[in-house]
Amino acid sequence: MEKINSENGSLLFHVREVAKKQRRFETAAQSVSRMILEKGLEKRIHAGRTVYDFNFFRQGKKHLIGWYDEINDFVHFIKDAAEGGSAAEMGFVLVGEPGNGKTFFVDYICEYYRRFLALPENRRFTFKFTGLDKALGYNEKVAELESLTFEDPMIMALNLFEERSQTESWLIKAGFGEKYLEELFDLRRSLGASSEYLLYALKERFGGDIEKCLEYVKVFPVPMRESLGTVTGKYSAGDKITSSGTDLKGEESLQHLLLLGLDDPNKFDLKRGALARVAGSGIHFADELFRNKKDLVQIYLQVIQNRIVEISAFIWPIDVLIIGTSNNDAFNQFISDKDEAPIHDRCRICYVSHNTDHRIQMKLTSYIIGGKKRTTVLGSEMHEDPNLNYAASVSVVLTRLPLSEKLTPVETMKLAAGETAGEKGNKTLKEVIDTVNANPDVTKRWGQGGIGYRNLGKTIQILAAMHESNEGKCLFAKDVFKAFERIILDYVPEASHRDKFMQDLKIARKLYREQIKTAIFNAYRDDPQAIRKDVMSYVNMVIGMDAENLGPDKMWKYKDPQTGEIKPIKIDTNYINSVEKRLGLATQERHDSFRNTIRKIYGQKVATDPNYDFMDNQELVKAVTDVRLESDVAGAGSLVGALANRTNEENVKIYNRMIKTMLEKLGYCLTCASGTIEYYCEKEDES
């Protein structure tokens, strides 16, 4: 930060720096918009549609996950406000169920906005009046008075004269071109009552000599104090008794009342309120906005609509971006009170659902599980089952999905994640989403129910506290379902929701079991990618079986999309037919239809993602696994028998070899490896 001295602390110096584009003069919306858009964006395909992914929101170790629609709404709202649209006179409010990331979203923006403004080229400046004891006969204790709302020095410059022509002449002498002047005056607002009072008192004292008046005005950087709520500040709705308008607007200062005249607006201590501290192009976070009592809501209405703080008929124009949050229940209760409709009308409401993409959820779940090593109560290192994240993620996502006659829960889950779901496609999913989103009750819309982020965190806490986890020194994935049952019973008050969530858990256990089958076969083959390779072999055979250059030896060469290398493959029609038989395709017509679907998916997916491997197609993976088990170890039953009945040397060798592979190549520890094999040998949760 540059050092402020008598020369560069003058208003004229600051104005010249702005004219040379060395310092900036812009609104909060313009700054936030620039901050976001400077980082660029990427186009992505999500759940079958194109979305914009803004890089700004993906910074750091703990960044926002998903939120494509919500982020897009926010960015366009800010952009509209920055361009002088209707959003400039509105607040942006995130409404949704607890634990879906609303507060994290606002905190993230505030944190990066502070970092953004800390850069020298983005610093915010304000001004103070000094030497008032000499100039105006003020008491020494109030000889120096800062702008109560951290006004930008350019606001002072644009209000130096009563006539615009005089102000323009002064600014042109300071270095501004005529074109730039129009942009300046578009951002002009009146000085706050306290600053305007002192400016005109100085003018009167020095007979309108502006240069003399400005000797008593000093420019300095706005202090970046997170703990004091400057630049970015938060006000959380309090109880009805202790909260008051003072919390937002401030009040009269007893000390200044004794030292200043009754007509001097500087007698008010606006900085005691949360709004004044962010009034100089800052962000105000109104947490649980609609839980505030009516008099505070009225203050917010005035601030959002007019961008002013008013006390005792004194007015302070402010530049602030207001972002609020609200839980569904508080919002619905607020809306039912027709008297409070004006503030609802002045807010852009963004309905935030829980995440319903299980792949994205796995990233969120990794936040909860944590990056640091866990330990048992005895201090031993605690291992994490490689299947834990998947088991926890599909469990919570299934609870968030509505029941539908058009799609099964698993089909809905797959389509929501952009995966294949048999013959069902994104059109069907869109119909389901549109149907539930047409409900006037927000709580019944897409993703608005289910187990939230905090309850998922409690689930992992319960799992870590289990006797089995501490004794085995491992967070075993199968045990997470017990923890979920505890959460559902303890934290879900409505019986119909509890019943649905319990059914969702049963489905999640079956999906977990299919995941286990793949892991077991990979361990048997001593290859972490065994099933993936077999699935891609089937896909490549289907694509190549009708190729024109297919020779009598059934050998076909294809270009690997991942490496670009030319690879040969032998078309094994027996293998293809065996896999499709496992899929239940009884007629040749159904065989051909399925193969065409595989070719179509390959053409669509690989074009945008060369690493796509069809492993999201659970039915195909299951069929390939069963076929390989049949051919390699005479069926799943034989492998189960070998693993469960370790009474002969050969079976012990198979078991030990698989345990070794799971420990060395698949990320298991002895506890979860043996537990997974034991679970595989049981009939529990079989599809």
C-alpha positions in Angstrom: 0.0 0.0 0.0 1.3 3.4 -1.0 2.3 5.7 1.8 0.0 8.7 2.1 1.7 12.1 2.6 0.6 15.8 2.3 1.0 15.7 -1.5 -0.6 12.4 -2.5 -3.1 12.8 0.3 -4.8 15.8 -1.3 -8.0 15.6 -3.2 -6.5 17.1 -6.3 -3.8 14.4 -6.4 -6.4 11.7 -6.1 -8.5 13.2 -8.9 -5.5 13.3 -11.2 -4.7 9.7 -10.4 -8.2 8.7 -11.4 -7.9 10.7 -14.6 -4.7 8.8 -15.4 -6.5 5.5 -14.6 -4.0 4.9 -11.8 -6.8 4.7 -9.3 -10.4 3.6 -9.9 -13.8 5.2 -9.3 -16.5 2.6 -9.7 -19.6 1.2 -7.9 -19.6 -1.9 -5.8 -21.5 -3.8 -8.5 -18.9 -2.7 -11.1 -16.1 -3.9 -8.9 -17.6 -7.3 -8.1 -18.6 -7.8 -11.8 -15.1 -7.0 -12.9 -13.6 -9.2 -10.2 -15.7 -12.2 -11.4 -15.5 -11.7 -15.2 -11.7 -11.0 -15.3 -11.1 -14.6 -14.3 -13.0 -15.8 -17.4 -15.4 -18.6 -17.9 -15.8 -22.0 -19.6 -18.7 -23.7 -21.3 -19.5 -27.1 -19.8 -22.1 -29.8 -20.5 -24.0 -30.5 -17.3 -27.0 -32.9 -17.1 -27.3 -32.7 -20.9 -27.3 -28.9 -21.2 -24.7 -26.2 -21.7 -23.8 -24.2 -18.6 -21.4 -21.3 -18.0 -18.7 -22.2 -15.4 -17.1 -19.0 -14.0 -13.5 -19.6 -12.9 -13.7 -17.0 -10.1 -15.9 -19.4 -8.1 -13.5 -22.3 -8.4 -10.4 -20.8 -6.7 -8.6 -22.2 -3.7 -8.7 -25.6 -2.0 -12.2 -25.0 -0.6 -14.2 -23.4 -3.4 -17.8 -23.6 -4.6 -18.9 -27.0 -6.0 -21.7 -27.0 -8.6 -24.1 -24.2 -8.2 -24.2 -23.6 -12.0 -27.7 -22.0 -12.1 -27.3 -20.0 -8.9 -23.9 -18.6 -9.9 -25.2 -17.7 -13.4 -28.2 -15.9 -11.8 -25.9 -14.0 -9.5 -23.4 -13.0 -12.2 -26.1 -11.7 -14.5 -27.7 -9.8 -11.6 -24.4 -8.1 -10.8 -23.7 -7.4 -14.4 -27.1 -5.8 -14.8 -26.5 -3.6 -11.7 -23.0 -2.6 -13.0 -24.5 -1.5 -16.3 -27.2 0.6 -14.5 -30.1 -1.8 -15.0 -32.9 -2.4 -12.6 -30.7 -4.7 -10.4 -28.9 -1.5 -9.2 -31.9 -0.8 -7.1 -32.4 -4.4 -5.8 -31.0 -6.8 -3.3 -30.0 -10.4 -4.2 -31.4 -13.0 -1.8 -30.6 -16.7 -1.7 -33.5 -18.8 -0.4 -33.4 -22.5 0.4 -33.1 -25.3 2.9 -30.5 -25.1 5.7 -27.1 -26.5 4.9 -27.1 -26.1 1.1 -24.3 -23.6 0.9 -26.0 -20.2 0.9 -23.8 -18.7 3.7 -20.7 -20.3 2.2 -21.4 -18.7 -1.1 -21.7 -15.2 0.4 -18.7 -15.6 2.6 -16.6 -16.8 -0.4 -17.5 -13.7 -2.4 -16.8 -11.4 0.6 -13.4 -13.0 1.2 -12.3 -12.7 -2.4 -13.6 -9.2 -2.6 -11.4 -8.1 0.3 -8.4 -9.7 -1.5 -9.4 -8.0 -4.7 -9.6 -4.5 -3.1 -6.3 -5.2 -1.3 -4.5 -5.0 -4.6 -2.9 -1.6 -5.1 -4.8 -1.0 -8.4 -8.1 -1.7 -6.8 -7.8 0.1 -3.5 -10.7 2.1 -2.2 -10.1 5.6 -0.9 -12.1 7.9 1.3 -11.5 11.3 2.9 -11.5 13.2 6.2 -11.7 16.8 7.3 -8.7 18.0 9.3 -7.7 21.1 11.2 -11.4 22.0 12.0 -10.3 23.6 15.3 -8.3 26.2 13.3 -10.7 26.5 10.4 -14.1 26.4 12.1 -13.3 26.7 15.8 -14.1 23.2 16.6 -13.0 21.5 19.9 -9.6 19.8 19.6 -11.3 16.5 20.3 -13.3 16.8 17.1 -10.7 18.6 15.0 -10.5 15.7 12.6 -13.7 14.1 11.3 -13.8 11.2 8.8 -16.6 10.7 6.2 -19.2 8.7 8.1 -19.9 6.4 5.2 -16.4 6.0 3.7 -17.4 8.2 0.7 -15.1 8.0 -2.4 -13.1 11.2 -2.8 -14.5 11.5 -6.4 -18.0 12.0 -4.8 -16.5 15.0 -3.0 -14.9 16.2 -6.4 -18.3 15.9 -8.1 -20.0 18.0 -5.5 -17.5 20.8 -5.1 -19.6 23.4 -6.8 -23.4 23.9 -7.0 -23.3 24.3 -10.8 -22.3 21.4 -12.9 -20.4 23.6 -15.4 -18.1 24.8 -12.6 -17.4 21.2 -11.5 -16.7 20.1 -15.1 -14.2 23.0 -15.6 -12.4 22.0 -12.3 -12.2 18.3 -13.4 -11.0 19.2 -16.9 -8.2 21.2 -15.4 -7.4 18.2 -13.2 -6.9 16.1 -16.4 -10.3 14.6 -17.4 -11.4 14.5 -21.0 -15.0 15.4 -21.9 -15.9 11.8 -22.8 -14.7 10.5 -19.4 -16.7 13.3 -17.7 -20.0 11.7 -18.8 -19.0 8.4 -17.2 -18.1 10.3 -14.0 -21.4 12.1 -13.7 -23.3 8.8 -14.3 -21.8 7.7 -11.0 -22.4 10.9 -9.2 -24.4 10.9 -6.0 -24.9 13.6 -3.3 -22.5 13.9 -0.4 -23.7 12.6 2.9 -25.2 15.1 5.3 -22.1 15.2 7.5 -19.6 15.8 4.7 -21.8 18.3 2.9 -22.3 20.2 6.2 -18.5 20.6 6.7 -17.8 21.4 3.1 -20.3 24.2 3.0 -19.1 25.4 6.4 -15.5 25.7 5.0 -16.9 27.4 1.9 -18.6 30.0 4.0 -15.5 30.4 6.1 -13.2 31.0 3.1 -15.6 32.9 0.9 -16.1 30.0 -1.6 -12.3 29.6 -2.2 -12.3 25.9 -3.1 -8.5 25.5 -3.1 -8.4 26.9 0.5 -11.2 24.6 1.6 -9.4 21.5 0.1 -6.4 22.2 2.3 -8.6 20.8 5.1 -9.6 17.7 3.2 -7.2 14.7 3.3 -7.6 11.5 1.2 -6.7 8.1 2.7 -7.3 4.4 1.9 -10.4 2.7 3.3 -9.2 0.5 6.1 -9.6 -3.2 5.3 -10.8 -4.6 8.6 -12.6 -7.9 8.3 -13.3 -8.2 12.1 -14.6 -4.6 12.1 -17.0 -5.2 9.2 -15.5 -2.5 6.9 -15.8 -3.1 3.1 -17.6 -6.5 3.8 -19.9 -6.7 6.7 -22.5 -9.1 8.0 -25.7 -8.5 10.0 -27.4 -11.6 11.3 -31.1 -11.4 12.3 -31.3 -11.2 16.1 -34.2 -11.7 18.5 -37.1 -9.3 18.7 -36.1 -7.6 21.9 -32.4 -6.9 21.6 -32.2 -6.0 17.9 -32.9 -2.5 16.8 -32.4 0.0 14.0 -29.2 1.1 15.7 -27.5 -2.1 14.6 -27.9 -1.1 11.0 -28.0 2.7 11.0 -26.1 3.8 14.1 -27.2 6.5 16.5 -26.3 9.8 18.0 -22.8 9.9 19.7 -23.0 11.1 23.3 -19.4 12.5 23.0 -20.1 14.4 19.8 -23.5 15.7 21.1 -21.5 17.5 23.8 -18.9 18.9 21.4 -20.8 19.7 18.3 -23.8 21.9 17.5 -27.3 20.5 17.4 -27.6 21.1 13.7 -24.3 19.3 12.9 -24.9 15.8 11.4 -21.5 14.7 12.6 -23.1 14.2 15.9 -24.3 10.8 14.6 -22.1 7.7 15.0 -23.2 5.9 11.8 -20.2 3.5 12.0 -21.8 1.9 14.9 -24.3 0.5 12.4 -23.5 -2.3 10.0 -24.5 -0.3 6.8 -22.2 2.7 7.1 -19.1 0.5 7.4 -19.7 -1.0 4.0 -21.2 2.1 2.4 -18.1 2.9 0.3 -18.6 0.3 -2.4 -18.8 -2.6 0.0 -20.9 -5.7 0.4 -23.5 -6.1 3.1 -24.4 -9.7 4.0 -27.9 -9.8 5.5 -28.0 -13.2 7.0 -31.6 -14.5 7.5 -33.0 -11.3 6.1 -36.6 -12.2 6.5 -36.3 -13.1 10.2 -35.7 -9.5 11.1 -38.5 -7.6 12.9 -40.6 -5.2 11.0 -38.7 -1.9 11.8 -35.4 -3.4 10.5 -37.1 -4.8 7.4 -38.3 -1.2 6.7 -34.8 0.0 7.0 -33.6 -2.6 4.5 -36.5 -1.6 2.2 -35.2 2.0 2.2 -31.6 1.0 1.8 -32.3 -1.4 -1.1 -34.7 0.9 -2.9 -33.0 4.3 -2.5 -29.5 3.3 -1.4 -29.6 5.8 1.5 -29.2 5.8 5.3 -31.6 8.3 6.9 -31.6 9.4 10.6 -33.6 12.3 11.9 -34.2 13.6 8.3 -30.5 13.6 7.6 -29.6 11.6 4.5 -26.4 9.7 3.6 -26.4 8.2 0.1 -24.4 5.0 0.0 -23.0 2.5 -2.5 -23.4 -1.0 -1.3 -24.2 -4.4 -2.7 -26.8 -6.2 -0.5 -26.8 -10.0 -0.5 -29.2 -11.8 1.8 -30.0 -15.3 2.7 -33.1 -17.0 4.1 -34.3 -20.4 5.0 -37.5 -21.6 3.2 -39.6 -21.6 6.4 -38.8 -18.0 7.3 -39.3 -16.9 3.7 -42.7 -18.6 3.3 -43.9 -17.1 6.6 -42.7 -13.7 5.5 -44.5 -13.9 2.1 -47.8 -14.9 3.9 -47.7 -11.5 5.6 -49.0 -9.3 2.7 -47.9 -6.1 4.6 -44.2 -6.9 3.8 -44.7 -7.3 0.1 -42.6 -4.2 -0.9 -39.3 -5.6 0.2 -40.0 -8.9 -1.5 -40.7 -6.9 -4.7 -37.3 -5.2 -4.3 -35.3 -8.4 -4.0 -34.1 -10.8 -6.7 -35.0 -14.1 -5.2 -32.7 -17.0 -6.1 -34.1 -20.4 -5.0 -31.2 -22.6 -4.0 -31.7 -26.4 -4.0 -29.5 -29.0 -2.5 -27.0 -30.5 -4.9 -28.6 -33.4 -6.8 -25.6 -34.5 -8.9 -23.9 -37.4 -7.1 -20.6 -36.9 -8.9 -20.5 -33.2 -7.7 -21.6 -34.4 -4.3 -18.5 -36.5 -4.0 -16.4 -33.4 -4.1 -18.6 -31.8 -1.4 -18.4 -35.0 0.7 -14.7 -34.9 0.5 -14.9 -31.4 2.2 -16.8 -32.9 5.0 -14.6 -36.0 5.4 -11.6 -33.5 5.4 -8.2 -33.5 4.0 -6.4 -34.0 7.3 -5.6 -37.4 8.7 -8.2 -38.6 11.3 -7.2 -40.5 14.4 -9.0 -42.8 16.8 -9.6 -41.8 20.4 -6.4 -43.7 21.3 -4.4 -41.6 18.8 -3.9 -44.2 16.1 -4.3 -43.1 12.5 -7.7 -43.8 11.1 -8.0 -45.0 7.5 -10.8 -44.0 5.0 -12.5 -46.8 3.0 -12.1 -45.9 -0.7 -15.9 -46.6 -1.1 -16.9 -44.3 1.7 -17.3 -41.1 -0.3 -19.4 -42.9 -3.0 -21.7 -44.6 -0.4 -22.3 -41.3 1.5 -22.8 -39.3 -1.7 -25.4 -41.5 -3.4 -27.2 -41.8 -0.1 -27.7 -38.1 0.4 -28.4 -37.4 -3.2 -31.2 -40.0 -3.4 -32.9 -38.4 -0.4 -33.0 -35.1 -2.3 -34.7 -36.5 -5.4 -38.5 -36.4 -5.8 -40.4 -39.6 -6.5 -41.7 -39.8 -10.0 -43.8 -42.1 -12.1 -41.7 -41.4 -15.2 -38.3 -42.3 -13.6 -37.0 -44.7 -11.0 -34.9 -43.1 -8.2 -31.7 -44.5 -9.8 -32.6 -43.3 -13.3 -33.3 -39.8 -11.8 -30.0 -39.8 -10.0 -28.1 -40.9 -13.1 -29.7 -38.4 -15.4 -29.2 -35.6 -12.9 -25.5 -36.3 -13.0 -25.4 -36.4 -16.8 -25.0 -40.2 -16.9 -26.9 -42.7 -19.1 -30.0 -44.3 -17.7 -31.1 -46.9 -20.3 -33.6 -45.6 -22.7 -34.6 -42.7 -20.5 -33.1 -39.3 -21.5 -32.7 -35.7 -20.4 -36.1 -34.8 -21.9 -37.8 -37.1 -19.4 -35.7 -35.6 -16.5 -36.6 -32.0 -17.7 -40.3 -33.0 -17.6 -40.0 -34.2 -14.0 -38.1 -31.1 -12.9 -40.6 -28.8 -14.6 -43.5 -30.6 -13.0 -42.1 -30.3 -9.4 -40.9 -26.8 -10.0 -44.4 -25.7 -10.9 -45.5 -26.2 -7.3 -46.1 -22.8 -5.6 -44.7 -24.3 -2.4 -40.9 -23.8 -2.7 -40.2 -26.6 -0.2 -41.6 -29.1 -2.7 -39.5 -28.1 -5.7 -36.5 -29.9 -7.2 -33.8 -30.5 -4.6 -35.5 -28.6 -1.8 -35.9 -31.6 0.5 -33.5 -34.3 1.7 -30.5 -34.6 3.9 -28.4 -31.4 3.9 -24.7 -30.7 4.1 -24.7 -30.3 7.9 -26.6 -33.5 8.5 -24.1 -35.3 6.2 -21.4 -33.8 8.4 -23.1 -35.2 11.5 -23.3 -38.6 9.8 -19.5 -38.7 9.3 -19.2 -37.6 13.0 -21.3 -40.5 14.1 -19.4 -42.9 11.9 -16.1 -41.7 13.4 -17.4 -42.2 16.9 -18.6 -45.8 16.4 -16.8 -48.5 18.3 -16.2 -50.4 15.1 -14.4 -47.5 13.5 -12.1 -46.9 16.5 -11.3 -50.6 17.0 -10.8 -51.2 13.3 -9.0 -47.9 12.8 -11.0 -47.3 9.7 -14.1 -45.5 8.5 -15.7 -48.6 6.8 -18.1 -47.6 4.1 -20.8 -50.1 5.0 -21.1 -48.6 8.5 -22.1 -45.2 7.1 -25.6 -46.6 6.4 -26.1 -47.2 10.2 -25.0 -43.6 10.8 -27.5 -42.3 8.2 -30.3 -44.3 9.9 -29.5 -42.5 13.1 -29.6 -39.1 11.5 -32.9 -39.9 9.8 -34.5 -41.0 13.1 -33.0 -38.1 15.1 -33.2 -35.1 12.7 -36.1 -35.7 10.3 -39.3 -34.8 12.1 -41.9 -35.7 9.4 -42.9 -39.3 9.2 -43.4 -39.4 5.4 -39.9 -38.0 4.9 -38.4 -40.5 7.2 -40.1 -43.4 5.3 -38.9 -42.1 2.0 -35.3 -41.6 3.2 -35.2 -45.1 4.6 -36.3 -46.4 1.2 -33.6 -44.3 -0.4 -31.0 -45.8 1.9 -32.0 -49.3 0.7 -31.4 -48.2 -2.9 -28.0 -46.7 -1.9 -26.9 -49.9 -0.3 -27.7 -51.8 -3.5 -25.6 -49.3 -5.5 -22.8 -49.6 -3.0 -23.0 -53.4 -3.4 -22.6 -53.1 -7.2 -19.6 -50.9 -6.6 -18.1 -53.6 -4.3 -18.6 -56.3 -7.0 -16.4 -54.3 -9.4 -13.7 -53.7 -6.7 -13.7 -57.4 -5.8 -13.3 -58.5 -9.4 -10.5 -55.9 -9.9 -8.8 -57.4 -6.8 -9.2 -60.9 -8.2 -7.7 -59.9 -11.5 -4.9 -58.0 -9.7 -5.7 -55.0 -11.8 -7.4 -51.8 -10.5 -8.7 -51.1 -14.1 -9.8 -54.7 -14.9 -13.5 -54.1 -15.2 -13.0 -50.7 -16.9 -10.9 -52.3 -19.5 -13.4 -55.1 -20.1 -16.3 -52.5 -20.4 -14.3 -50.5 -22.9 -13.5 -53.8 -24.8 -17.2 -54.5 -25.1 -17.8 -50.9 -26.3 -15.0 -50.9 -28.9 -16.1 -54.3 -30.2 -19.7 -53.0 -30.7 -18.4 -50.0 -32.6 -16.0 -52.1 -34.7 -18.2 -55.1 -35.4 -19.8 -53.4 -38.5 -16.7 -51.6 -39.7 -15.9 -51.8 -43.4 -12.2 -52.6 -42.8 -13.0 -55.6 -40.6 -11.0 -58.6 -41.9 -12.0 -62.3 -41.8 -9.8 -62.7 -38.6 -12.2 -60.2 -36.9 -9.3 -57.9 -36.1 -10.2 -54.2 -36.1 -7.9 -51.2 -35.5 -9.2 -48.1 -33.8 -7.7 -44.8 -32.5 -7.7 -44.5 -28.7 -9.3 -41.1 -27.9 -7.2 -40.7 -24.8 -3.7 -41.4 -26.2 -4.3 -41.0 -30.0 -2.6 -44.3 -30.6 -3.8 -46.9 -33.1 -4.8 -50.1 -31.2 -6.0 -53.5 -32.6 -8.9 -55.4 -31.1 -10.4 -58.8 -31.9 -14.2 -58.7 -32.2 -15.5 -61.5 -29.9 -19.2 -62.0 -30.8 -19.5 -64.6 -28.0 -18.4 -62.0 -25.4 -20.7 -59.3 -26.9 -23.7 -61.7 -26.8 -22.9 -62.9 -23.3 -22.9 -59.3 -22.0 -26.1 -58.5 -23.7 -27.7 -61.7 -22.4 -26.9 -60.6 -18.9 -28.6 -57.3 -19.7 -31.8 -59.2 -20.5 -31.8 -58.5 -24.2 -33.8 -61.4 -25.6 -34.4 -60.5 -29.3 -32.1 -59.5 -32.1 -34.0 -56.3 -32.4 -33.3 -55.4 -28.8 -29.6 -56.3 -29.3 -29.3 -54.0 -32.3 -31.2 -51.2 -30.5 -28.8 -51.4 -27.5 -25.7 -51.5 -29.7 -26.9 -48.4 -31.5 -27.5 -46.7 -28.2 -23.9 -47.5 -27.2 -22.6 -46.1 -30.4 -24.6 -42.9 -30.1 -23.5 -42.3 -26.5 -19.9 -42.9 -27.5 -20.1 -40.4 -30.3 -21.7 -37.8 -28.0 -19.6 -38.3 -24.9 -16.1 -38.9 -26.3 -16.3 -35.8 -28.4 -16.4 -33.6 -25.3 -14.7 -36.0 -22.8 -12.0 -38.3 -24.3 -11.7 -40.0 -20.8 -15.3 -41.1 -20.8 -15.3 -44.8 -20.0 -19.0 -45.9 -19.6 -18.4 -46.8 -15.9 -21.4 -44.7 -15.0 -23.6 -47.2 -16.8 -24.3 -49.4 -13.8 -26.2 -52.1 -15.7 -23.5 -52.5 -18.3 -20.8 -52.6 -15.6 -22.8 -55.2 -13.7 -23.3 -57.3 -16.8 -19.6 -57.2 -17.8 -18.6 -58.1 -14.2 -20.9 -61.1 -14.1 -19.7 -62.4 -17.5 -16.1 -62.1 -16.4 -16.7 -63.8 -13.1 -18.4 -66.6 -15.1 -15.5 -67.1 -17.5 -12.7 -66.5 -15.0 -13.8 -68.2 -11.9 -16.9 -70.2 -13.0 -19.3 -67.6 -11.7 -19.8 -65.3 -8.7 -20.9 -68.2 -6.6 -17.6 -70.0 -7.0 -15.6 -66.8 -6.0 -17.9 -66.3 -3.0 -17.3 -70.0 -2.0 -13.6 -69.6 -2.4 -13.5 -66.5 -0.3 -15.9 -67.6 2.4 -14.6 -71.2 2.7 -10.9 -70.8 3.3 -10.3 -74.4 4.4 -8.0 -75.4 1.6 -4.7 -74.0 0.5 -5.9 -72.8 -2.9 -8.8 -70.7 -1.4 -6.4 -69.2 1.1 -4.0 -68.2 -1.7 -6.9 -66.5 -3.6 -8.0 -64.6 -0.5 -4.5 -63.5 0.5 -3.6 -62.4 -3.1 -6.8 -60.3 -3.3 -6.2 -58.8 0.1 -2.7 -57.9 -1.0 -4.0 -56.2 -4.2 -6.6 -54.3 -2.2 -4.0 -53.0 0.2 -1.3 -52.2 -2.4 -3.3 -51.1 -5.5 -6.9 -50.2 -4.5 -6.4 -48.1 -1.4 -7.9 -50.4 1.2 -6.6 -51.1 4.7 -6.8 -54.6 6.3 -10.0 -53.7 8.1 -12.0 -52.4 5.2 -10.5 -55.0 2.8 -11.5 -57.9 4.9 -14.9 -56.2 5.7 -15.6 -55.6 2.0 -14.8 -59.2 1.1 -17.0 -60.5 4.0 -19.8 -58.2 2.8 -19.4 -59.5 -0.8 -19.8 -63.0 0.4 -23.2 -62.2 2.1 -26.5 -62.1 0.2 -27.3 -58.8 1.9 -28.4 -55.9 -0.4 -28.3 -58.0 -3.5 -30.1 -56.4 -6.5 
